């Protein structure tokens, strides 16, 4: 009877050990999947950072270009004002000459 009890205990221990081994394998597999998912997320994050960096460079370039355009527009405005002023002066001079003539 002691022998049967010992065999039964041994079988139970063996089954528990097999179940534990299967659980450990499942955990290892799940852990590997988590690691792979993290690696994929890291790659995606790095790509996003690269995209953001590139976008920031484009925005900086656009800001610089916009600043240049504004400067050119101001210069054109000053030239237009000078031309208008010269035209008004010329018109006065012509009018004066016509009056004198």
Helices and strands as residue ranges (DSSP letters): H 2-100
